[in-house]
Amino acid sequence: MTDQSPFLRPNEVEKISLLSDVTRWRHEKTGNFPRRIKITDRKIVYRKSDIENWARDPEGWRAR
């Protein structure tokens, strides 16, 4: 994705969060990490704004 894109790919999110895909998935299920968005059968993304908000306060972030 470009810098202008409102979305981040999983590999970009992994660099920011330092969490593996499986760990992010577990945290998504409990509401402690932003949910992924399925664009096609083989492509997922995350909202950039959600990841930025999570990165500011990972322990205090809860899904709304």
All heavy atoms as TSV, in Angstrom:
chain	resi	resn	atom	element	x	y	z
A	1	MET	N	N	0.846	-1.172	0.000
A	1	MET	CA	C	0.000	0.000	0.000
A	1	MET	C	C	0.901	1.249	0.000
A	1	MET	O	O	2.029	1.192	0.444
A	1	MET	CB	C	-0.899	0.006	1.219
A	1	MET	CG	C	-1.821	-1.202	1.370
A	1	MET	SD	S	-3.342	-0.958	0.492
A	1	MET	CE	C	-3.665	-2.586	-0.095
A	2	THR	N	N	0.355	2.328	-0.433
A	2	THR	CA	C	1.129	3.562	-0.497
A	2	THR	C	C	0.999	4.325	0.819
A	2	THR	O	O	0.171	3.997	1.666
A	2	THR	CB	C	0.624	4.467	-1.643
A	2	THR	OG1	O	-0.698	4.895	-1.329
A	2	THR	CG2	C	0.637	3.732	-2.970
A	3	ASP	N	N	1.809	5.356	0.975
A	3	ASP	CA	C	1.724	6.201	2.169
A	3	ASP	C	C	0.358	6.885	2.252
A	3	ASP	O	O	-0.103	7.221	3.322
A	3	ASP	CB	C	2.826	7.260	2.155
A	3	ASP	CG	C	4.192	6.644	2.408
A	3	ASP	OD1	O	4.257	5.535	2.975
A	3	ASP	OD2	O	5.183	7.279	2.042
A	4	GLN	N	N	-0.288	7.088	1.106
A	4	GLN	CA	C	-1.580	7.753	1.057
A	4	GLN	C	C	-2.736	6.807	1.384
A	4	GLN	O	O	-3.839	7.238	1.648
A	4	GLN	CB	C	-1.801	8.351	-0.338
A	4	GLN	CG	C	-0.753	9.358	-0.746
A	4	GLN	CD	C	-0.777	10.611	0.119
A	4	GLN	OE1	O	-1.820	10.994	0.618
A	4	GLN	NE2	N	0.362	11.238	0.304
A	5	SER	N	N	-2.478	5.523	1.341
A	5	SER	CA	C	-3.538	4.534	1.545
A	5	SER	C	C	-4.036	4.538	2.989
A	5	SER	O	O	-3.248	4.665	3.918
A	5	SER	CB	C	-3.011	3.139	1.203
A	5	SER	OG	O	-3.993	2.170	1.505
A	6	PRO	N	N	-5.346	4.384	3.166
A	6	PRO	CA	C	-5.885	4.303	4.532
A	6	PRO	C	C	-5.750	2.901	5.115
A	6	PRO	O	O	-6.228	2.636	6.212
A	6	PRO	CB	C	-7.355	4.685	4.339
A	6	PRO	CG	C	-7.675	4.261	2.949
A	6	PRO	CD	C	-6.389	4.458	2.157
A	7	PHE	N	N	-5.074	2.004	4.384
A	7	PHE	CA	C	-4.945	0.619	4.822
A	7	PHE	C	C	-3.487	0.191	4.927
A	7	PHE	O	O	-2.617	0.750	4.275
A	7	PHE	CB	C	-5.666	-0.316	3.847
A	7	PHE	CG	C	-7.122	-0.011	3.707
A	7	PHE	CD1	C	-7.603	0.585	2.555
A	7	PHE	CD2	C	-8.013	-0.309	4.725
A	7	PHE	CE1	C	-8.957	0.882	2.422
A	7	PHE	CE2	C	-9.362	-0.023	4.603
A	7	PHE	CZ	C	-9.831	0.570	3.446
A	8	LEU	N	N	-3.252	-0.826	5.752
A	8	LEU	CA	C	-1.926	-1.423	5.891
A	8	LEU	C	C	-2.036	-2.921	5.632
A	8	LEU	O	O	-3.008	-3.557	6.039
A	8	LEU	CB	C	-1.383	-1.213	7.306
A	8	LEU	CG	C	-1.107	0.208	7.742
A	8	LEU	CD1	C	-0.776	0.248	9.224
A	8	LEU	CD2	C	0.044	0.788	6.933
A	9	ARG	N	N	-1.029	-3.468	5.002
A	9	ARG	CA	C	-0.956	-4.907	4.779
A	9	ARG	C	C	-0.443	-5.585	6.056
A	9	ARG	O	O	0.209	-4.953	6.895
A	9	ARG	CB	C	-0.019	-5.208	3.626
A	9	ARG	CG	C	-0.563	-4.716	2.313
A	9	ARG	CD	C	0.371	-5.074	1.206
A	9	ARG	NE	N	-0.168	-4.569	-0.062
A	9	ARG	CZ	C	0.522	-4.485	-1.169
A	9	ARG	NH1	N	1.771	-4.860	-1.196
A	9	ARG	NH2	N	-0.044	-4.020	-2.257
A	10	PRO	N	N	-0.720	-6.883	6.189
A	10	PRO	CA	C	-0.276	-7.602	7.393
A	10	PRO	C	C	1.226	-7.499	7.670
A	10	PRO	O	O	1.623	-7.359	8.825
A	10	PRO	CB	C	-0.688	-9.049	7.103
A	10	PRO	CG	C	-1.883	-8.907	6.237
A	10	PRO	CD	C	-1.581	-7.714	5.348
A	11	ASN	N	N	2.057	-7.528	6.633
A	11	ASN	CA	C	3.499	-7.425	6.875
A	11	ASN	C	C	3.883	-6.052	7.426
A	11	ASN	O	O	4.804	-5.931	8.237
A	11	ASN	CB	C	4.308	-7.754	5.618
A	11	ASN	CG	C	4.074	-6.798	4.475
A	11	ASN	OD1	O	3.006	-6.184	4.358
A	11	ASN	ND2	N	5.070	-6.657	3.622
A	12	GLU	N	N	3.154	-5.003	7.027
A	12	GLU	CA	C	3.407	-3.657	7.562
A	12	GLU	C	C	2.946	-3.581	9.023
A	12	GLU	O	O	3.607	-2.966	9.858
A	12	GLU	CB	C	2.668	-2.608	6.731
A	12	GLU	CG	C	3.161	-2.518	5.294
A	12	GLU	CD	C	2.276	-1.658	4.416
A	12	GLU	OE1	O	1.049	-1.851	4.418
A	12	GLU	OE2	O	2.838	-0.781	3.727
A	13	VAL	N	N	1.824	-4.221	9.307
A	13	VAL	CA	C	1.296	-4.231	10.681
A	13	VAL	C	C	2.232	-5.006	11.595
A	13	VAL	O	O	2.464	-4.618	12.736
A	13	VAL	CB	C	-0.134	-4.818	10.710
A	13	VAL	CG1	C	-0.625	-4.976	12.135
A	13	VAL	CG2	C	-1.077	-3.939	9.908
A	14	GLU	N	N	2.814	-6.083	11.086
A	14	GLU	CA	C	3.757	-6.866	11.895
A	14	GLU	C	C	4.979	-6.038	12.281
A	14	GLU	O	O	5.465	-6.119	13.416
A	14	GLU	CB	C	4.195	-8.122	11.148
A	14	GLU	CG	C	5.029	-9.050	11.998
A	14	GLU	CD	C	5.239	-10.412	11.375
A	14	GLU	OE1	O	4.647	-10.706	10.321
A	14	GLU	OE2	O	6.013	-11.185	11.960
A	15	LYS	N	N	5.455	-5.191	11.381
A	15	LYS	CA	C	6.603	-4.327	11.679
A	15	LYS	C	C	6.253	-3.298	12.757
A	15	LYS	O	O	7.085	-2.956	13.583
A	15	LYS	CB	C	7.081	-3.612	10.419
A	15	LYS	CG	C	7.748	-4.528	9.425
A	15	LYS	CD	C	8.126	-3.781	8.170
A	15	LYS	CE	C	8.689	-4.719	7.122
A	15	LYS	NZ	N	8.965	-4.042	5.860
A	16	ILE	N	N	5.031	-2.804	12.744
A	16	ILE	CA	C	4.600	-1.804	13.722
A	16	ILE	C	C	4.306	-2.449	15.075
A	16	ILE	O	O	4.747	-1.969	16.116
A	16	ILE	CB	C	3.343	-1.057	13.212
A	16	ILE	CG1	C	3.694	-0.229	11.974
A	16	ILE	CG2	C	2.742	-0.173	14.309
A	16	ILE	CD1	C	2.481	0.303	11.229
A	17	SER	N	N	3.576	-3.554	15.042
A	17	SER	CA	C	3.099	-4.165	16.287
A	17	SER	C	C	4.100	-5.122	16.912
A	17	SER	O	O	4.013	-5.400	18.111
A	17	SER	CB	C	1.795	-4.931	16.016
A	17	SER	OG	O	2.038	-6.073	15.211
A	18	LEU	N	N	5.007	-5.672	16.101
A	18	LEU	CA	C	5.948	-6.700	16.533
A	18	LEU	C	C	5.231	-7.971	17.006
A	18	LEU	O	O	5.769	-8.753	17.778
A	18	LEU	CB	C	6.883	-6.184	17.639
A	18	LEU	CG	C	7.694	-4.937	17.290
A	18	LEU	CD1	C	8.526	-4.496	18.478
A	18	LEU	CD2	C	8.564	-5.175	16.068
A	19	LEU	N	N	4.003	-8.171	16.510
A	19	LEU	CA	C	3.221	-9.359	16.827
A	19	LEU	C	C	3.085	-10.219	15.577
A	19	LEU	O	O	2.846	-9.701	14.491
A	19	LEU	CB	C	1.817	-8.974	17.313
A	19	LEU	CG	C	1.721	-8.103	18.555
A	19	LEU	CD1	C	0.275	-7.690	18.793
A	19	LEU	CD2	C	2.272	-8.828	19.761
A	20	SER	N	N	3.205	-11.538	15.749
A	20	SER	CA	C	3.031	-12.445	14.618
A	20	SER	C	C	1.572	-12.450	14.186
A	20	SER	O	O	0.682	-11.993	14.910
A	20	SER	CB	C	3.457	-13.859	15.003
A	20	SER	OG	O	2.516	-14.414	15.912
A	21	ASP	N	N	1.313	-13.019	13.023
A	21	ASP	CA	C	-0.046	-13.085	12.500
A	21	ASP	C	C	-0.959	-13.860	13.451
A	21	ASP	O	O	-2.087	-13.437	13.718
A	21	ASP	CB	C	-0.048	-13.728	11.113
A	21	ASP	CG	C	-1.388	-13.611	10.428
A	21	ASP	OD1	O	-1.920	-12.486	10.375
A	21	ASP	OD2	O	-1.908	-14.640	9.960
A	22	VAL	N	N	-0.485	-14.969	13.970
A	22	VAL	CA	C	-1.297	-15.787	14.886
A	22	VAL	C	C	-1.602	-15.022	16.174
A	22	VAL	O	O	-2.741	-15.037	16.661
A	22	VAL	CB	C	-0.596	-17.120	15.198
A	22	VAL	CG1	C	-1.335	-17.892	16.271
A	22	VAL	CG2	C	-0.459	-17.959	13.941
A	23	THR	N	N	-0.634	-14.317	16.704
A	23	THR	CA	C	-0.841	-13.543	17.931
A	23	THR	C	C	-1.823	-12.403	17.687
A	23	THR	O	O	-2.711	-12.158	18.499
A	23	THR	CB	C	0.496	-13.003	18.472
A	23	THR	OG1	O	1.369	-14.116	18.716
A	23	THR	CG2	C	0.299	-12.213	19.743
A	24	ARG	N	N	-1.681	-11.720	16.548
A	24	ARG	CA	C	-2.638	-10.653	16.221
A	24	ARG	C	C	-4.038	-11.227	16.113
A	24	ARG	O	O	-4.995	-10.643	16.627
A	24	ARG	CB	C	-2.248	-9.950	14.904
A	24	ARG	CG	C	-1.051	-9.046	15.038
A	24	ARG	CD	C	-0.875	-8.135	13.840
A	24	ARG	NE	N	-1.000	-8.784	12.559
A	24	ARG	CZ	C	0.004	-9.352	11.883
A	24	ARG	NH1	N	1.225	-9.340	12.395
A	24	ARG	NH2	N	-0.203	-9.913	10.708
A	25	TRP	N	N	-4.178	-12.375	15.458
A	25	TRP	CA	C	-5.485	-13.012	15.293
A	25	TRP	C	C	-6.105	-13.323	16.658
A	25	TRP	O	O	-7.284	-13.065	16.876
A	25	TRP	CB	C	-5.327	-14.283	14.455
A	25	TRP	CG	C	-6.586	-15.039	14.271
A	25	TRP	CD1	C	-7.593	-14.759	13.384
A	25	TRP	CD2	C	-7.002	-16.194	14.991
A	25	TRP	NE1	N	-8.599	-15.679	13.519
A	25	TRP	CE2	C	-8.260	-16.575	14.498
A	25	TRP	CE3	C	-6.421	-16.951	15.995
A	25	TRP	CZ2	C	-8.947	-17.678	14.989
A	25	TRP	CZ3	C	-7.108	-18.055	16.486
A	25	TRP	CH2	C	-8.351	-18.396	15.976
A	26	ARG	N	N	-5.313	-13.846	17.582
A	26	ARG	CA	C	-5.819	-14.146	18.932
A	26	ARG	C	C	-6.286	-12.873	19.640
A	26	ARG	O	O	-7.325	-12.859	20.288
A	26	ARG	CB	C	-4.741	-14.837	19.765
A	26	ARG	CG	C	-4.489	-16.250	19.368
A	26	ARG	CD	C	-3.433	-16.874	20.254
A	26	ARG	NE	N	-3.080	-18.185	19.741
A	26	ARG	CZ	C	-1.871	-18.689	19.756
A	26	ARG	NH1	N	-0.869	-17.997	20.289
A	26	ARG	NH2	N	-1.636	-19.895	19.278
A	27	HIS	N	N	-5.505	-11.815	19.524
A	27	HIS	CA	C	-5.882	-10.542	20.146
A	27	HIS	C	C	-7.119	-9.932	19.467
A	27	HIS	O	O	-7.925	-9.293	20.137
A	27	HIS	CB	C	-4.723	-9.555	20.127
A	27	HIS	CG	C	-3.643	-9.878	21.119
A	27	HIS	ND1	N	-3.856	-9.921	22.472
A	27	HIS	CD2	C	-2.334	-10.174	20.938
A	27	HIS	CE1	C	-2.726	-10.223	23.092
A	27	HIS	NE2	N	-1.787	-10.395	22.161
A	28	GLU	N	N	-7.261	-10.121	18.180
A	28	GLU	CA	C	-8.459	-9.652	17.475
A	28	GLU	C	C	-9.699	-10.333	18.039
A	28	GLU	O	O	-10.727	-9.687	18.251
A	28	GLU	CB	C	-8.371	-9.964	15.982
A	28	GLU	CG	C	-7.404	-9.097	15.218
A	28	GLU	CD	C	-7.268	-9.532	13.772
A	28	GLU	OE1	O	-8.288	-9.925	13.154
A	28	GLU	OE2	O	-6.143	-9.500	13.248
A	29	LYS	N	N	-9.607	-11.628	18.288
A	29	LYS	CA	C	-10.743	-12.396	18.793
A	29	LYS	C	C	-11.191	-11.911	20.170
A	29	LYS	O	O	-12.377	-11.979	20.492
A	29	LYS	CB	C	-10.406	-13.889	18.872
A	29	LYS	CG	C	-10.154	-14.518	17.532
A	29	LYS	CD	C	-11.435	-14.610	16.741
A	29	LYS	CE	C	-11.174	-15.291	15.419
A	29	LYS	NZ	N	-12.285	-15.228	14.523
A	30	THR	N	N	-10.259	-11.431	20.978
A	30	THR	CA	C	-10.602	-10.949	22.320
A	30	THR	C	C	-10.895	-9.449	22.340
A	30	THR	O	O	-11.235	-8.908	23.385
A	30	THR	CB	C	-9.475	-11.256	23.326
A	30	THR	OG1	O	-8.284	-10.572	22.923
A	30	THR	CG2	C	-9.210	-12.746	23.434
A	31	GLY	N	N	-10.734	-8.782	21.194
A	31	GLY	CA	C	-11.005	-7.349	21.116
A	31	GLY	C	C	-9.839	-6.482	21.541
A	31	GLY	O	O	-9.993	-5.283	21.734
A	32	ASN	N	N	-8.648	-7.075	21.673
A	32	ASN	CA	C	-7.474	-6.326	22.102
A	32	ASN	C	C	-6.586	-5.864	20.957
A	32	ASN	O	O	-5.500	-5.338	21.191
A	32	ASN	CB	C	-6.643	-7.167	23.076
A	32	ASN	CG	C	-7.362	-7.382	24.376
A	32	ASN	OD1	O	-7.986	-6.469	24.901
A	32	ASN	ND2	N	-7.309	-8.592	24.898
A	33	PHE	N	N	-7.038	-6.062	19.726
A	33	PHE	CA	C	-6.290	-5.618	18.547
A	33	PHE	C	C	-7.306	-5.325	17.449
A	33	PHE	O	O	-8.329	-6.013	17.359
A	33	PHE	CB	C	-5.306	-6.706	18.084
A	33	PHE	CG	C	-4.254	-6.198	17.135
A	33	PHE	CD1	C	-3.121	-5.570	17.616
A	33	PHE	CD2	C	-4.410	-6.339	15.767
A	33	PHE	CE1	C	-2.151	-5.088	16.752
A	33	PHE	CE2	C	-3.450	-5.867	14.889
A	33	PHE	CZ	C	-2.318	-5.243	15.391
A	34	PRO	N	N	-7.056	-4.320	16.618
A	34	PRO	CA	C	-7.994	-4.005	15.532
A	34	PRO	C	C	-8.240	-5.207	14.616
A	34	PRO	O	O	-7.325	-5.974	14.333
A	34	PRO	CB	C	-7.285	-2.887	14.768
A	34	PRO	CG	C	-6.362	-2.273	15.764
A	34	PRO	CD	C	-5.918	-3.401	16.648
A	35	ARG	N	N	-9.459	-5.342	14.178
A	35	ARG	CA	C	-9.832	-6.452	13.301
A	35	ARG	C	C	-9.331	-6.240	11.882
A	35	ARG	O	O	-9.318	-5.125	11.373
A	35	ARG	CB	C	-11.337	-6.611	13.259
A	35	ARG	CG	C	-11.883	-7.191	14.520
A	35	ARG	CD	C	-13.073	-8.049	14.178
A	35	ARG	NE	N	-13.561	-8.704	15.362
A	35	ARG	CZ	C	-13.359	-9.994	15.612
A	35	ARG	NH1	N	-12.686	-10.723	14.782
A	35	ARG	NH2	N	-13.832	-10.528	16.711
A	36	ARG	N	N	-8.948	-7.339	11.270
A	36	ARG	CA	C	-8.541	-7.320	9.865
A	36	ARG	C	C	-9.769	-7.181	8.985
A	36	ARG	O	O	-10.884	-7.514	9.392
A	36	ARG	CB	C	-7.750	-8.572	9.515
A	36	ARG	CG	C	-8.498	-9.858	9.770
A	36	ARG	CD	C	-7.627	-11.082	9.642
A	36	ARG	NE	N	-6.808	-11.193	10.838
A	36	ARG	CZ	C	-5.652	-11.862	10.905
A	36	ARG	NH1	N	-5.204	-12.523	9.893
A	36	ARG	NH2	N	-4.965	-11.875	12.008
A	37	ILE	N	N	-9.555	-6.695	7.772
A	37	ILE	CA	C	-10.624	-6.519	6.799
A	37	ILE	C	C	-10.297	-7.411	5.604
A	37	ILE	O	O	-9.222	-7.293	5.010
A	37	ILE	CB	C	-10.723	-5.048	6.337
A	37	ILE	CG1	C	-10.992	-4.147	7.527
A	37	ILE	CG2	C	-11.798	-4.896	5.270
A	37	ILE	CD1	C	-10.766	-2.683	7.227
A	38	LYS	N	N	-11.210	-8.281	5.269
A	38	LYS	CA	C	-11.009	-9.186	4.144
A	38	LYS	C	C	-11.471	-8.490	2.868
A	38	LYS	O	O	-12.649	-8.195	2.692
A	38	LYS	CB	C	-11.797	-10.471	4.371
A	38	LYS	CG	C	-11.516	-11.540	3.379
A	38	LYS	CD	C	-12.234	-12.819	3.780
A	38	LYS	CE	C	-11.885	-13.931	2.831
A	38	LYS	NZ	N	-12.533	-15.188	3.227
A	39	ILE	N	N	-10.519	-8.223	1.966
A	39	ILE	CA	C	-10.825	-7.534	0.715
A	39	ILE	C	C	-11.207	-8.542	-0.369
A	39	ILE	O	O	-12.164	-8.338	-1.095
A	39	ILE	CB	C	-9.632	-6.671	0.259
A	39	ILE	CG1	C	-9.438	-5.544	1.256
A	39	ILE	CG2	C	-9.855	-6.124	-1.134
A	39	ILE	CD1	C	-8.326	-4.615	0.932
A	40	THR	N	N	-10.434	-9.604	-0.470
A	40	THR	CA	C	-10.738	-10.706	-1.384
A	40	THR	C	C	-10.496	-12.000	-0.620
A	40	THR	O	O	-10.103	-11.971	0.551
A	40	THR	CB	C	-9.841	-10.684	-2.643
A	40	THR	OG1	O	-8.491	-10.960	-2.262
A	40	THR	CG2	C	-9.924	-9.350	-3.364
A	41	ASP	N	N	-10.696	-13.128	-1.276
A	41	ASP	CA	C	-10.465	-14.416	-0.612
A	41	ASP	C	C	-9.023	-14.574	-0.138
A	41	ASP	O	O	-8.761	-15.287	0.813
A	41	ASP	CB	C	-10.813	-15.579	-1.540
A	41	ASP	CG	C	-12.307	-15.755	-1.695
A	41	ASP	OD1	O	-13.058	-15.267	-0.827
A	41	ASP	OD2	O	-12.722	-16.389	-2.683
A	42	ARG	N	N	-8.105	-13.894	-0.804
A	42	ARG	CA	C	-6.689	-14.079	-0.484
A	42	ARG	C	C	-5.986	-12.826	0.013
A	42	ARG	O	O	-4.769	-12.819	0.140
A	42	ARG	CB	C	-5.978	-14.601	-1.723
A	42	ARG	CG	C	-6.568	-15.938	-2.186
A	42	ARG	CD	C	-5.903	-16.457	-3.398
A	42	ARG	NE	N	-4.549	-16.850	-3.076
A	42	ARG	CZ	C	-3.600	-17.052	-3.956
A	42	ARG	NH1	N	-3.839	-16.892	-5.228
A	42	ARG	NH2	N	-2.391	-17.410	-3.580
A	43	LYS	N	N	-6.730	-11.760	0.268
A	43	LYS	CA	C	-6.088	-10.506	0.672
A	43	LYS	C	C	-6.817	-9.873	1.847
A	43	LYS	O	O	-8.021	-9.685	1.811
A	43	LYS	CB	C	-6.059	-9.527	-0.498
A	43	LYS	CG	C	-5.254	-8.289	-0.214
A	43	LYS	CD	C	-5.050	-7.487	-1.462
A	43	LYS	CE	C	-4.092	-6.358	-1.187
A	43	LYS	NZ	N	-3.729	-5.646	-2.393
A	44	ILE	N	N	-6.030	-9.546	2.880
A	44	ILE	CA	C	-6.580	-8.834	4.030
A	44	ILE	C	C	-5.755	-7.573	4.278
A	44	ILE	O	O	-4.592	-7.492	3.884
A	44	ILE	CB	C	-6.606	-9.700	5.313
A	44	ILE	CG1	C	-5.196	-10.061	5.741
A	44	ILE	CG2	C	-7.475	-10.919	5.138
A	44	ILE	CD1	C	-5.110	-10.584	7.155
A	45	VAL	N	N	-6.382	-6.606	4.921
A	45	VAL	CA	C	-5.719	-5.354	5.286
A	45	VAL	C	C	-6.239	-4.929	6.658
A	45	VAL	O	O	-7.190	-5.504	7.186
A	45	VAL	CB	C	-5.983	-4.228	4.260
A	45	VAL	CG1	C	-5.376	-4.554	2.914
A	45	VAL	CG2	C	-7.464	-3.939	4.130
A	46	TYR	N	N	-5.604	-3.930	7.217
A	46	TYR	CA	C	-6.038	-3.303	8.461
A	46	TYR	C	C	-6.212	-1.821	8.195
A	46	TYR	O	O	-5.497	-1.251	7.375
A	46	TYR	CB	C	-4.978	-3.474	9.557
A	46	TYR	CG	C	-4.779	-4.892	10.018
A	46	TYR	CD1	C	-3.938	-5.758	9.340
A	46	TYR	CD2	C	-5.427	-5.350	11.156
A	46	TYR	CE1	C	-3.745	-7.056	9.781
A	46	TYR	CE2	C	-5.240	-6.649	11.605
A	46	TYR	CZ	C	-4.396	-7.492	10.906
A	46	TYR	OH	O	-4.209	-8.781	11.344
A	47	ARG	N	N	-7.127	-1.186	8.910
A	47	ARG	CA	C	-7.259	0.272	8.803
A	47	ARG	C	C	-6.033	0.906	9.454
A	47	ARG	O	O	-5.714	0.617	10.604
A	47	ARG	CB	C	-8.520	0.749	9.513
A	47	ARG	CG	C	-9.751	0.576	8.724
A	47	ARG	CD	C	-10.944	1.250	9.413
A	47	ARG	NE	N	-12.140	0.981	8.673
A	47	ARG	CZ	C	-12.899	-0.096	8.842
A	47	ARG	NH1	N	-12.581	-0.992	9.752
A	47	ARG	NH2	N	-13.970	-0.281	8.111
A	48	LYS	N	N	-5.402	1.782	8.734
A	48	LYS	CA	C	-4.197	2.458	9.221
A	48	LYS	C	C	-4.489	3.243	10.506
A	48	LYS	O	O	-3.720	3.186	11.456
A	48	LYS	CB	C	-3.655	3.389	8.138
A	48	LYS	CG	C	-2.328	4.000	8.449
A	48	LYS	CD	C	-1.827	4.803	7.256
A	48	LYS	CE	C	-0.455	5.360	7.504
A	48	LYS	NZ	N	0.044	6.087	6.319
A	49	SER	N	N	-5.627	3.921	10.547
A	49	SER	CA	C	-5.975	4.718	11.729
A	49	SER	C	C	-6.165	3.837	12.961
A	49	SER	O	O	-5.762	4.210	14.065
A	49	SER	CB	C	-7.235	5.547	11.473
A	49	SER	OG	O	-8.332	4.700	11.171
A	50	ASP	N	N	-6.742	2.646	12.784
A	50	ASP	CA	C	-6.911	1.722	13.916
A	50	ASP	C	C	-5.567	1.258	14.450
A	50	ASP	O	O	-5.349	1.200	15.665
A	50	ASP	CB	C	-7.738	0.496	13.508
A	50	ASP	CG	C	-9.204	0.807	13.320
A	50	ASP	OD1	O	-9.650	1.910	13.726
A	50	ASP	OD2	O	-9.919	-0.058	12.765
A	51	ILE	N	N	-4.651	0.936	13.544
A	51	ILE	CA	C	-3.326	0.466	13.964
A	51	ILE	C	C	-2.558	1.595	14.650
A	51	ILE	O	O	-1.891	1.374	15.664
A	51	ILE	CB	C	-2.539	-0.101	12.764
A	51	ILE	CG1	C	-3.274	-1.312	12.164
A	51	ILE	CG2	C	-1.112	-0.464	13.170
A	51	ILE	CD1	C	-3.532	-2.455	13.130
A	52	GLU	N	N	-2.659	2.807	14.130
A	52	GLU	CA	C	-1.983	3.948	14.757
A	52	GLU	C	C	-2.535	4.200	16.158
A	52	GLU	O	O	-1.764	4.463	17.086
A	52	GLU	CB	C	-2.133	5.196	13.885
A	52	GLU	CG	C	-1.328	5.128	12.611
A	52	GLU	CD	C	-1.646	6.236	11.625
A	52	GLU	OE1	O	-2.699	6.911	11.778
A	52	GLU	OE2	O	-0.850	6.418	10.690
A	53	ASN	N	N	-3.858	4.120	16.317
A	53	ASN	CA	C	-4.460	4.290	17.647
A	53	ASN	C	C	-4.022	3.183	18.589
A	53	ASN	O	O	-3.716	3.437	19.752
A	53	ASN	CB	C	-5.990	4.325	17.551
A	53	ASN	CG	C	-6.499	5.590	16.918
A	53	ASN	OD1	O	-5.850	6.633	16.976
A	53	ASN	ND2	N	-7.647	5.507	16.287
A	54	TRP	N	N	-3.987	1.951	18.102
A	54	TRP	CA	C	-3.533	0.828	18.920
A	54	TRP	C	C	-2.067	1.036	19.337
A	54	TRP	O	O	-1.712	0.807	20.493
A	54	TRP	CB	C	-3.674	-0.487	18.146
A	54	TRP	CG	C	-3.131	-1.651	18.908
A	54	TRP	CD1	C	-3.798	-2.418	19.810
A	54	TRP	CD2	C	-1.792	-2.151	18.864
A	54	TRP	NE1	N	-2.959	-3.363	20.329
A	54	TRP	CE2	C	-1.714	-3.225	19.768
A	54	TRP	CE3	C	-0.646	-1.798	18.150
A	54	TRP	CZ2	C	-0.547	-3.952	19.976
A	54	TRP	CZ3	C	0.517	-2.522	18.361
A	54	TRP	CH2	C	0.560	-3.581	19.257
A	55	ALA	N	N	-1.215	1.479	18.407
A	55	ALA	CA	C	0.212	1.651	18.684
A	55	ALA	C	C	0.467	2.710	19.758
A	55	ALA	O	O	1.428	2.615	20.513
A	55	ALA	CB	C	0.968	2.009	17.406
A	56	ARG	N	N	-0.413	3.713	19.860
A	56	ARG	CA	C	-0.243	4.747	20.885
A	56	ARG	C	C	-0.467	4.192	22.298
A	56	ARG	O	O	0.132	4.664	23.252
A	56	ARG	CB	C	-1.202	5.905	20.629
A	56	ARG	CG	C	-0.761	6.838	19.521
A	56	ARG	CD	C	-1.480	8.161	19.546
A	56	ARG	NE	N	-2.617	8.380	18.699
A	56	ARG	CZ	C	-2.695	8.194	17.387
A	56	ARG	NH1	N	-1.690	7.692	16.731
A	56	ARG	NH2	N	-3.777	8.492	16.715
A	57	ASP	N	N	-1.361	3.206	22.422
A	57	ASP	CA	C	-1.678	2.645	23.732
A	57	ASP	C	C	-2.136	1.194	23.586
A	57	ASP	O	O	-3.319	0.904	23.711
A	57	ASP	CB	C	-2.769	3.473	24.413
A	57	ASP	CG	C	-3.051	3.028	25.832
A	57	ASP	OD1	O	-2.241	2.282	26.416
A	57	ASP	OD2	O	-4.113	3.420	26.373
A	58	PRO	N	N	-1.206	0.267	23.328
A	58	PRO	CA	C	-1.584	-1.127	23.089
A	58	PRO	C	C	-2.351	-1.780	24.242
A	58	PRO	O	O	-3.289	-2.529	24.013
A	58	PRO	CB	C	-0.255	-1.845	22.868
A	58	PRO	CG	C	0.732	-0.789	22.582
A	58	PRO	CD	C	0.224	0.470	23.208
A	59	GLU	N	N	-1.948	-1.513	25.458
A	59	GLU	CA	C	-2.603	-2.153	26.589
A	59	GLU	C	C	-3.953	-1.522	26.918
A	59	GLU	O	O	-4.829	-2.183	27.455
A	59	GLU	CB	C	-1.691	-2.148	27.806
A	59	GLU	CG	C	-0.497	-3.046	27.605
A	59	GLU	CD	C	0.345	-3.217	28.846
A	59	GLU	OE1	O	-0.183	-2.976	29.958
A	59	GLU	OE2	O	1.505	-3.591	28.718
A	60	GLY	N	N	-4.131	-0.261	26.571
A	60	GLY	CA	C	-5.387	0.418	26.869
A	60	GLY	C	C	-6.375	0.381	25.720
A	60	GLY	O	O	-7.517	0.772	25.873
A	61	TRP	N	N	-5.945	-0.123	24.575
A	61	TRP	CA	C	-6.820	-0.150	23.394
A	61	TRP	C	C	-7.850	-1.262	23.518
A	61	TRP	O	O	-7.534	-2.385	23.863
A	61	TRP	CB	C	-5.996	-0.380	22.129
A	61	TRP	CG	C	-6.770	-0.123	20.882
A	61	TRP	CD1	C	-6.866	1.049	20.226
A	61	TRP	CD2	C	-7.569	-1.048	20.155
A	61	TRP	NE1	N	-7.673	0.907	19.127
A	61	TRP	CE2	C	-8.129	-0.363	19.054
A	61	TRP	CE3	C	-7.880	-2.388	20.318
A	61	TRP	CZ2	C	-8.956	-0.964	18.127
A	61	TRP	CZ3	C	-8.719	-2.988	19.409
A	61	TRP	CH2	C	-9.247	-2.297	18.324
A	62	ARG	N	N	-9.070	-0.934	23.260
A	62	ARG	CA	C	-10.144	-1.941	23.187
A	62	ARG	C	C	-10.989	-1.633	21.979
A	62	ARG	O	O	-11.246	-0.462	21.680
A	62	ARG	CB	C	-11.049	-1.908	24.443
A	62	ARG	CG	C	-10.422	-2.423	25.692
A	62	ARG	CD	C	-10.146	-3.880	25.679
A	62	ARG	NE	N	-11.404	-4.650	25.692
A	62	ARG	CZ	C	-11.433	-5.973	25.557
A	62	ARG	NH1	N	-10.340	-6.650	25.377
A	62	ARG	NH2	N	-12.572	-6.601	25.581
A	63	ALA	N	N	-11.447	-2.685	21.312
A	63	ALA	CA	C	-12.328	-2.495	20.163
A	63	ALA	C	C	-13.597	-1.780	20.613
A	63	ALA	O	O	-14.104	-2.025	21.691
A	63	ALA	CB	C	-12.683	-3.850	19.541
A	64	ARG	N	N	-14.061	-0.884	19.784
A	64	ARG	CA	C	-15.280	-0.158	20.122
A	64	ARG	C	C	-16.478	-0.803	19.511
A	64	ARG	O	O	-16.489	-1.394	18.544
A	64	ARG	CB	C	-15.153	1.284	19.653
A	64	ARG	CG	C	-14.049	2.009	20.428
A	64	ARG	CD	C	-13.782	3.362	19.838
A	64	ARG	NE	N	-12.470	3.827	19.572
A	64	ARG	CZ	C	-11.297	3.280	19.768
A	64	ARG	NH1	N	-11.206	2.098	20.237
A	64	ARG	NH2	N	-10.198	3.894	19.482
